[in-house]
């Protein structure tokens, strides 16, 4: 039986290489230096991997991700909140009213994240099925974060309760208002303050709101490096695989940040 460290290393390796089992095996055979650094003389068999996946709860993967990013958390962070879908191999049957017959639609899992604008690190995440409400996940995402700066999110997160949750953490909400929104506080003064700032100077407010566009870079990196789909079939494996993708992304970002700091160079530069 593998220990918890070996189990985490084994599962993480499957995602980090973004290859099939045979692809990883061939890569390590041709890159002996990488195999030595990973302390991997031979890969465990398929049955070992399947058995150990059952022993690796998603809560443990989430805990490792929090420990990896803990040192990067700080007061006054500017963050963005968003979600994106990762397709599954399974499909659902739907009755199409237009063509008056049943059709199939590919299922997907929805990944909800809150990301630090400066470091592009995913500070917290949750996974729901495609029916999961973005707005309901918002407070769960920011709950364990320290005092915040600006918090940006699209119309899916726009609600009085969410605005107030940001203000309670000393942050400034930039949650894009829906077309039918009004400035009535209804017990949430942060909503009224944000709405007035928007109506008084909409151009300036929208300039601040557009920091949320940076979150697309995180989703692009996740899908480009580790795949836009989930290959697992069983329900509990699907969420663990997606959680491992987030863990792999965070490890990469933390290593980039640490290396840039050691070299004394900025991680990002403006293009002229």
C-alpha positions as CSV (number, residue, x, y, z in Angstrom):
1,X,0.0,0.0,0.0
2,X,1.3,3.4,-0.9
3,X,1.7,6.2,1.7
4,X,-0.1,9.5,1.4
5,X,2.9,11.3,0.0
6,X,3.5,8.5,-2.6
7,X,-0.2,8.5,-3.5
8,X,-0.3,12.2,-4.0
9,X,2.9,12.1,-6.1
10,X,1.5,9.3,-8.2
11,X,-1.9,11.0,-8.9
12,X,-0.3,14.4,-9.5
13,X,2.1,12.9,-12.0
14,X,-0.8,11.6,-14.1
15,X,-2.1,15.2,-14.5
16,X,1.2,17.1,-14.6
17,X,2.5,15.2,-17.6
18,X,-0.9,15.6,-19.5
19,X,-0.2,12.3,-21.2
20,X,-1.7,8.8,-21.2
21,X,-0.2,6.1,-19.1
22,X,1.8,4.7,-22.1
23,X,2.9,8.2,-23.0
24,X,4.3,8.9,-19.5
25,X,6.1,5.5,-19.5
26,X,7.7,6.2,-22.9
27,X,8.7,9.8,-21.8
28,X,10.4,8.6,-18.6
29,X,12.3,5.9,-20.5
30,X,13.7,8.4,-22.9
31,X,14.3,11.1,-20.3
32,X,16.2,9.3,-17.6
33,X,17.2,12.5,-15.8
34,X,13.5,13.4,-15.3
35,X,12.8,9.9,-14.0
36,X,15.7,10.2,-11.5
37,X,14.4,13.6,-10.3
38,X,11.0,12.1,-9.7
39,X,12.5,9.0,-8.0
40,X,10.6,6.8,-10.5
41,X,12.4,3.7,-11.8
42,X,9.2,2.1,-13.0
43,X,5.6,3.2,-13.1
44,X,3.0,1.4,-11.0
45,X,0.5,-0.7,-12.9
46,X,-3.0,0.4,-13.9
47,X,-4.7,-1.5,-11.1
48,X,-2.4,0.2,-8.5
49,X,-3.3,3.6,-9.9
50,X,-7.1,2.8,-9.9
51,X,-6.9,1.5,-6.4
52,X,-5.0,4.5,-5.1
53,X,-7.4,6.9,-6.7
54,X,-10.1,5.5,-4.4
55,X,-7.9,6.2,-1.4
56,X,-7.3,9.9,-2.4
57,X,-10.3,12.0,-1.3
58,X,-11.0,15.3,-3.1
59,X,-10.8,17.0,0.3
60,X,-7.1,15.9,0.6
61,X,-6.3,17.3,-2.8
62,X,-8.0,20.6,-1.9
63,X,-6.0,20.7,1.4
64,X,-2.7,20.2,-0.5
65,X,-3.7,23.0,-2.9
66,X,-4.4,25.4,0.1
67,X,-1.0,24.5,1.6
68,X,0.8,25.2,-1.7
69,X,-0.8,28.6,-2.0
70,X,-0.9,29.6,1.7
71,X,2.3,31.6,1.6
72,X,1.0,33.6,-1.4
73,X,-2.1,34.9,0.4
74,X,-1.9,38.4,1.7
75,X,-4.1,41.3,2.9
76,X,-5.6,43.6,0.3
77,X,-5.4,41.2,-2.7
78,X,-7.3,42.1,-5.8
79,X,-9.2,39.0,-6.9
80,X,-11.5,37.9,-9.7
81,X,-14.2,35.2,-9.5
82,X,-15.3,33.2,-12.5
83,X,-16.3,29.7,-13.7
84,X,-15.6,27.5,-16.8
85,X,-16.8,24.1,-18.0
86,X,-14.8,21.0,-18.5
87,X,-16.4,18.4,-20.8
88,X,-17.1,14.8,-19.8
89,X,-17.2,11.6,-21.9
90,X,-20.9,11.1,-20.8
91,X,-23.9,12.7,-22.5
92,X,-27.5,13.5,-21.5
93,X,-30.6,13.0,-23.5
94,X,-32.7,16.0,-24.3
95,X,-36.0,16.5,-26.1
96,X,-35.4,19.2,-28.7
97,X,-38.6,21.2,-29.2
98,X,-37.4,22.7,-32.5
99,X,-36.8,19.4,-34.2
100,X,-39.3,17.5,-32.0
101,X,-37.1,14.6,-31.2
102,X,-34.6,13.5,-28.6
103,X,-31.0,14.6,-29.0
104,X,-27.9,14.1,-26.9
105,X,-25.8,16.8,-25.2
106,X,-22.4,16.4,-23.8
107,X,-22.2,16.8,-20.0
108,X,-19.6,18.9,-18.3
109,X,-18.4,19.8,-14.8
110,X,-18.2,23.5,-13.8
111,X,-15.0,24.7,-12.1
112,X,-15.5,27.9,-10.0
113,X,-12.4,29.7,-8.9
114,X,-11.2,32.9,-7.1
115,X,-7.8,34.0,-8.5
116,X,-5.3,36.6,-7.3
117,X,-4.9,39.2,-10.0
118,X,-1.2,39.8,-9.3
119,X,0.1,36.2,-9.1
120,X,-2.6,34.4,-11.2
121,X,-2.8,31.8,-8.4
122,X,-6.1,30.1,-7.8
123,X,-6.7,30.8,-4.1
124,X,-9.8,28.6,-3.7
125,X,-12.0,26.5,-6.0
126,X,-15.2,24.5,-6.0
127,X,-16.6,22.0,-8.5
128,X,-20.3,21.6,-9.4
129,X,-22.3,19.9,-12.2
130,X,-23.4,22.1,-15.1
131,X,-26.5,23.2,-13.2
132,X,-24.5,24.7,-10.4
133,X,-25.3,28.4,-9.7
134,X,-22.4,30.7,-10.0
135,X,-23.9,33.2,-7.5
136,X,-24.3,30.6,-4.8
137,X,-20.7,29.6,-5.0
138,X,-19.4,33.2,-4.6
139,X,-19.4,33.4,-0.8
140,X,-18.0,30.0,-0.4
141,X,-15.0,31.0,-2.6
142,X,-14.1,34.1,-0.7
143,X,-15.0,32.8,2.8
144,X,-11.5,31.8,4.0
145,X,-9.6,34.7,2.3
146,X,-8.1,37.5,4.3
147,X,-9.0,41.2,4.0
148,X,-9.6,41.9,0.3
149,X,-9.0,44.7,-2.2
150,X,-11.0,44.9,-5.4
151,X,-13.2,41.9,-6.2
152,X,-14.4,41.6,-9.8
153,X,-17.0,39.2,-11.2
154,X,-19.5,39.1,-14.1
155,X,-23.3,39.4,-14.0
156,X,-23.7,35.8,-12.8
157,X,-22.3,36.9,-9.4
158,X,-24.2,40.2,-9.1
159,X,-26.3,40.1,-6.0
160,X,-26.8,42.3,-2.9
161,X,-25.6,39.5,-0.6
162,X,-22.4,39.0,-2.6
163,X,-21.6,42.7,-2.6
164,X,-22.1,42.8,1.1
165,X,-19.8,39.8,1.6
166,X,-17.0,41.6,-0.1
167,X,-17.5,44.8,1.9
168,X,-17.5,42.8,5.1
169,X,-13.9,41.7,4.2
170,X,-13.1,45.4,3.7
171,X,-13.1,44.9,-0.1
172,X,-14.6,46.9,-2.9
173,X,-17.0,44.9,-5.1
174,X,-17.0,45.3,-8.9
175,X,-19.7,42.8,-9.7
176,X,-21.2,43.7,-13.1
177,X,-24.8,44.9,-12.7
178,X,-27.7,43.3,-14.6
179,X,-29.7,45.6,-16.9
180,X,-32.7,45.5,-14.5
181,X,-30.7,46.3,-11.4
182,X,-31.8,49.1,-9.1
183,X,-29.9,51.0,-6.4
184,X,-32.2,50.0,-3.5
185,X,-30.1,48.6,-0.6
186,X,-32.8,46.3,0.8
187,X,-30.6,45.7,3.9
188,X,-27.3,45.5,2.0
189,X,-25.6,49.0,2.0
190,X,-22.6,47.8,0.0
191,X,-24.9,47.2,-3.0
192,X,-26.2,50.8,-2.9
193,X,-22.7,52.2,-2.6
194,X,-21.4,50.2,-5.5
195,X,-24.5,51.0,-7.7
196,X,-24.1,54.8,-7.0
197,X,-20.4,54.6,-7.9
198,X,-21.3,52.9,-11.2
199,X,-24.1,55.3,-12.1
200,X,-22.0,58.4,-11.2
201,X,-19.0,57.4,-13.2
202,X,-19.6,54.3,-15.3
203,X,-16.5,54.5,-17.4
204,X,-14.2,54.6,-14.4
205,X,-16.2,51.8,-12.7
206,X,-16.0,49.6,-15.8
207,X,-12.2,50.2,-16.1
208,X,-11.8,48.7,-12.6
209,X,-14.3,45.9,-13.4
210,X,-12.3,44.8,-16.5
211,X,-9.5,43.3,-14.3
212,X,-11.7,40.2,-14.4
213,X,-10.6,39.5,-18.0
214,X,-7.3,38.2,-16.6
215,X,-9.0,35.1,-15.3
216,X,-9.3,33.9,-18.9
217,X,-5.6,33.4,-18.9
218,X,-5.9,30.9,-15.9
219,X,-8.6,28.9,-17.6
220,X,-6.6,28.9,-20.9
221,X,-3.5,27.6,-19.1
222,X,-5.5,24.9,-17.3
223,X,-7.1,23.6,-20.5
224,X,-4.0,24.0,-22.7
225,X,-1.6,22.3,-20.4
226,X,-3.8,19.6,-18.8
227,X,-6.6,19.2,-21.3
228,X,-10.1,20.8,-21.6
229,X,-11.9,17.5,-20.9
230,X,-12.2,15.0,-18.0
231,X,-11.2,11.4,-19.0
232,X,-12.5,9.7,-15.9
233,X,-15.8,7.8,-16.1
234,X,-16.9,7.3,-12.5
235,X,-18.5,10.3,-10.8
236,X,-16.1,10.6,-7.9
237,X,-13.1,10.2,-10.1
238,X,-14.2,13.1,-12.4
239,X,-14.1,15.7,-9.6
240,X,-10.7,14.4,-8.3
241,X,-9.2,14.6,-11.7
242,X,-10.4,18.2,-12.1
243,X,-9.1,19.0,-8.6
244,X,-5.7,17.6,-9.6
245,X,-5.6,19.9,-12.6
246,X,-6.0,22.9,-10.3
247,X,-3.3,21.6,-8.0
248,X,-0.9,21.1,-10.9
249,X,-1.7,24.7,-12.2
250,X,-1.0,26.2,-8.7
251,X,2.3,24.3,-8.3
252,X,3.4,25.7,-11.6
253,X,2.4,29.2,-10.7
254,X,4.1,29.1,-7.3
255,X,7.3,27.8,-8.9
256,X,7.3,30.6,-11.4
257,X,6.8,33.2,-8.7
258,X,9.6,31.7,-6.6
259,X,12.0,31.5,-9.5
260,X,11.3,35.1,-10.6
261,X,11.8,36.3,-7.0
262,X,15.2,34.4,-6.7
263,X,16.4,36.0,-10.0
264,X,15.1,39.4,-9.0
265,X,13.1,39.9,-12.2
266,X,9.5,40.7,-12.7
267,X,7.3,37.8,-13.8
268,X,5.3,40.0,-16.2
269,X,6.5,42.9,-18.4
270,X,4.5,45.4,-20.5
271,X,4.6,44.9,-24.2
272,X,5.3,48.1,-26.2
